[in-house]
Amino acid sequence: MLDKTFNPSETEGRIYAQWEASGAFKPGRRPDAEPFCIVIPPPNVTGRLHIGHALNNTLQDVLARFERMRGKDVLWQPGTDHAGIATQLVVERQLAERQMSRVQMGREAFLAEIWKWKAESGGAILEQLRRLGASADWSRERFTMDEGLSRAVTKVFVQLYKDGLIYRDKRLVNWDPRMQTAVSDLEVESIEVKGNLWHIKYPIDDSDHFITVATTRPETLLGDTAVAVHPDDERYKALVGKMAVLPLTGRLIPIIADDYADLEKGSGAVKITPGHDFNDFEVGKRHKLPLINILNRDGTLNDEVPAPYRGLKTGVARKKIVADLEAMELLEKIEPITHAVPHDEKTKTVVLEPFLTEQWYLNVQPLADKAIAAVETGKTRFVPEKWADTYFAWLRKIRPWCISRQLWWGHQIPVWYGPEGEVYCAETEDEAKAQAGGKALTRDADVLDTWFSSGLWPFSTMGWPDQTPELKKFYPTSVLVTGFDIIFFWVARMMMFGIHVMGEIPFHNVVIHNRVLDEQGSKMSKTKGNVVDPLVLVDEFGADALRFTLALAAGQSRDMRIGPARVETSRNFATKLWNAARFCEMNACVAVPGFDPAGVSQTVNKWIVAETAKATAEITAALAAFRFNEAAGAAYHFVYDVFCDWYLEFAKPSFNSTEESSKAETRATAAWVRDQLLKLLHPFMPFITEELWARTAAEPRATLLIEAEWPDLAKLPVSDAAAAEMQWVIDLIKGVRSVRSEMNVPAAAKIPLVLTGADAESAARLSRNKGVIETLARLSSSETAAAIPGGSAQFVLNEAVVALPLGDVIDFAKERARLEKDLKKAEEEIARFDAKLGNEQFVSKAPPEVLEEQHAKRAEALVLATRLREAVARLA
């Protein structure tokens, strides 16, 4: 006997353990089946489950469970990323609490400390994914720093080096002075801050004149090697070719003409610091200017600057330089501004300057060309298709990738140096020594960018470089599910590496989901205090409710709003499902072996069998096309509206009938439909459906629901007559309910119904379904007649007019006055929305979410006004 309510906290852990023990998550149980493979976007080993993870992994699990039930051999490959910077930060902070540092410990001891942390605390997010119901094959869990993946990384690096695609170069990089490492352009976050624009006068050599430049970083003037003006700027044409005296240093620098200078911006003259600005670096190359680096690795000023400023942090140096310029009367003015300042998105450290260092680079252009072609020719497909444009845009203007990082945690670059700086690239130190002929070697201290190793994920996790059975069967993978924010970081790099190394695309489909916002449509942030913790929602409402909410919201073209109220609605849906199963159980609805849904004889049962087949087709097609919200929406409608609200109500007379054959058929049909809907809901709500699958069977099921066969009902006969009749009954009951609501008919009052102008078929339908219609519409009687009774509210149903004599129940005059008042109010509200949305100034300035909200409210008011007009008309 089913409990009165479903208790997720008492059930989910038990069911999950059951799934794992059964081996259902593992591939290979259907060796001859079509393969289906997803590789998990590996979360950082430092990570904790956030709502974005919950969405991403719910969608992957929906697909894995769906395809598993469709008979495919499914591999959902899990694992974590070593997250170079983030992990090193975590452990360094812990060491700092113990008054220790990695420098004191040395590299080997520090790495041992990280591995210890990883064993104790790393990977907690994978346990949290289990709570969400993720059916990944945990026996195959991988880590980007494990032995196998490390071997793959080394092999790829060496091969790319031999191919001439990896090289060393001295260039500007974004530099994080806190971690003292290069940072990718993609990991630089521009944050708006309040600052100043300092207008500084540079004396012209051998004259009493000045040229004024404006800068947000006055300390960088110590590294200036030119002042640029636009070639067409008449103000400065006579100065081009002359020399300016660099303040505070006395160094002479040329005044050059270059298009980079903007005639309209500031004074029209711009300082050029090739060693500390990416744009200036290009100007410097064009004019063969010297590069001067004025920074140490920790962000302090080095010995290239005058003695008073050496060793100062840039912030301190800035104050001193401004004061000195003021004292020399070279500071023309200070202009307060708000401007974007680059920060490391992980450490939130200000990236004080682009920094001139020697780094390892990968020439990705040849790889990018193939990755572009793979999508252009349709080998890999983006869903929605629009995200392919984002992918193309980045790849078509791609620059060499700086792949080295000055960290200790990561894959150490497999390069060794001889006594004279000779370079030996090899997979092992022994191979490098053999190349060097026994010379003493020193290994490169740098590690690879984390995205280098995760770029190999689709094939390295399957055992490459070994030619494993998994690699042969599951590569290329079927689908990648990920967020749009890592198309550059990860999707494009997996495409480039997969095609270059494996000679084949890494996945056939790339499904991109949008962001999760809060219930008001705002981006979640700790500062705003609107972050939604998925585990808190799981604790309160159950994993199924959160999963179903995420799937319902996962439309392909919009951001989704998630919060407790929405998850509570899904929990209520789960309760509805549970109660429906209990109702079936109380009415002895037990699955009948060999039951043939095609053989039912009663109209209501023919109808529900056809509706089940229809829902199955809709859900299957939507999931196959990665339209998660449409699939979840179709499942919701079928279970809530069709099965619970209509079929079970229609079935009650049969359940209470003394006609045994009718009762038996309806019981068997209800049990069959219940089983199909449990299968259809399982990918979205695995826990409650698995529990009901086990608890609603008279005999033990042949399999767990996770391994049950997905419904294939395409060949079931469809009775158009049954569908038409039951839809007529539903429309009649809905119409009566609508009138009762609009006319404020008391809930307890039973009213008569008169069907006029009905043809023979409609009259027969009313007669055949009289009992259920009167019960569900709360009618005292229902009959056909030639004329419409006086004092009736009316609505049209096909060829007939449905009349509800209400004279004894409501005051018509009073009711008309109420409805007309409400109608006027609704029309005034529509007029207000029209005025606001017709105001060009409002439309141009309002944020998109505000406009969307205004349009939605107008649409709601329009629907209400239409209903009120119809209600008034019924009283005429």
Stockholm file with secondary structure:
# STOCKHOLM 1.0

chainA/1-876         MLDKTFNPSETEGRIYAQWEASGAFKPGRRPDAEPFCIVIPPPNVTGRLHIGHALNNTLQDVLARFERMRGKDVLWQPGTDHAGIATQLVVERQLAERQMSRVQMGREAFLAEIWKWKAESGGAILEQLRRLGASADWSRERFTMDEGLSRAVTKVFVQLYKDGLIYRDKRLVNWDPRMQTAVSDLEVESIEVKGNLWHIKYPIDDSDHFITVATTRPETLLGDTAVAVHPDDERYKALVGKMAVLPLTGRLIPIIADDYADLEKGSGAVKITPGHDFNDFEVGKRHKLPLINILNRDGTLNDEVPAPYRGLKTGVARKKIVADLEAMELLEKIEPITHAVPHDEKTKTVVLEPFLTEQWYLNVQPLADKAIAAVETGKTRFVPEKWADTYFAWLRKIRPWCISRQLWWGHQIPVWYGPEGEVYCAETEDEAKAQAGGKALTRDADVLDTWFSSGLWPFSTMGWPDQTPELKKFYPTSVLVTGFDIIFFWVARMMMFGIHVMGEIPFHNVVIHNRVLDEQGSKMSKTKGNVVDPLVLVDEFGADALRFTLALAAGQSRDMRIGPARVETSRNFATKLWNAARFCEMNACVAVPGFDPAGVSQTVNKWIVAETAKATAEITAALAAFRFNEAAGAAYHFVYDVFCDWYLEFAKPSFNSTEESSKAETRATAAWVRDQLLKLLHPFMPFITEELWARTAAEPRATLLIEAEWPDLAKLPVSDAAAAEMQWVIDLIKGVRSVRSEMNVPAAAKIPLVLTGADAESAARLSRNKGVIETLARLSSSETAAAIPGGSAQFVLNEAVVALPLGDVIDFAKERARLEKDLKKAEEEIARFDAKLGNEQFVSKAPPEVLEEQHAKRAEALVLATRLREAVARLA
#=GR chainA/1-876 SS CCCSSCCHHHHHHHHHHHHHHHTTTCSCSSTTSCEEEEECCCCBTTCCCCHHHHHHHHHHHHHHHHHHHTTCEEEEECEEBCCHHHHHHHHHHHHHHTTCCHHHHCHHHHHHHHHHHHHHTTTHHHHHHHHHTCCCCGGGCEETTSHHHHHHHHHHHHHHHHTTCEEEEEEEEEEETTTTEEECGGGEEEEEEEEEEEEEEEEBTTSSCEEEEEESCGGGGGGCCEEEECTTCTTTGGGTTCEEECTTTCCEEEEEECTTSCTTSTTSEEEECTTSCHHHHHHHHHHTCCCCCCBCTTSBBCTTSCGGGTTCBHHHHHHHHHHHHHHTTCEEEEEEEEEEEEEETTTCCBCCSEEEEEEEEECCHHHHHHHHHHHHTTSSEEESTTHHHHHHHHHHTCCCEECEESCSSSCBCCEEECTTCCEEECSSHHHHHHHHTTCCCEECCCEECHHHHHTTHHHHTTTTTSCCHHHHHHCSEEEEEEEGGGIIIIIHHHHHHIIIIISSCSEEEEEEECCEECTTSCBCCTTTTCCCCHHHHHHHHCHHHHHHHHHHHCCTTSCEECCHHHHHHHHHHHHHHHHHHHHHHHTTCCCCTTCCGGGCCSHHHHHHHHHHHHHHHHHHHHHHTTCHHHHHHHHHIIIIIIIIIIIHHHHHHHHTCSCHHHHHHHHHHHHHHHHHHHHHHTTTSHHHHHHHHHHTCSSCCSSCGGGSCCCCCTTSCCCHHHHHHHHHHHHHHHHHHHHHHHTTCCTTCCEEEEEESCCHHHHHHHHHTHHHHHHHHTEEEEEEESSCCSSEEEEEETTEEEEEECTTTSCHHHHHHHHHHHHHHHHHHHHHHHHHHTCHHHHHHSCHHHHHHHHHHHHHHHHHHHHHHHHHHHTC
#=GC SS_cons         CCCSSCCHHHHHHHHHHHHHHHTTTCSCSSTTSCEEEEECCCCBTTCCCCHHHHHHHHHHHHHHHHHHHTTCEEEEECEEBCCHHHHHHHHHHHHHHTTCCHHHHCHHHHHHHHHHHHHHTTTHHHHHHHHHTCCCCGGGCEETTSHHHHHHHHHHHHHHHHTTCEEEEEEEEEEETTTTEEECGGGEEEEEEEEEEEEEEEEBTTSSCEEEEEESCGGGGGGCCEEEECTTCTTTGGGTTCEEECTTTCCEEEEEECTTSCTTSTTSEEEECTTSCHHHHHHHHHHTCCCCCCBCTTSBBCTTSCGGGTTCBHHHHHHHHHHHHHHTTCEEEEEEEEEEEEEETTTCCBCCSEEEEEEEEECCHHHHHHHHHHHHTTSSEEESTTHHHHHHHHHHTCCCEECEESCSSSCBCCEEECTTCCEEECSSHHHHHHHHTTCCCEECCCEECHHHHHTTHHHHTTTTTSCCHHHHHHCSEEEEEEEGGGIIIIIHHHHHHIIIIISSCSEEEEEEECCEECTTSCBCCTTTTCCCCHHHHHHHHCHHHHHHHHHHHCCTTSCEECCHHHHHHHHHHHHHHHHHHHHHHHTTCCCCTTCCGGGCCSHHHHHHHHHHHHHHHHHHHHHHTTCHHHHHHHHHIIIIIIIIIIIHHHHHHHHTCSCHHHHHHHHHHHHHHHHHHHHHHTTTSHHHHHHHHHHTCSSCCSSCGGGSCCCCCTTSCCCHHHHHHHHHHHHHHHHHHHHHHHTTCCTTCCEEEEEESCCHHHHHHHHHTHHHHHHHHTEEEEEEESSCCSSEEEEEETTEEEEEECTTTSCHHHHHHHHHHHHHHHHHHHHHHHHHHTCHHHHHHSCHHHHHHHHHHHHHHHHHHHHHHHHHHHTC
//
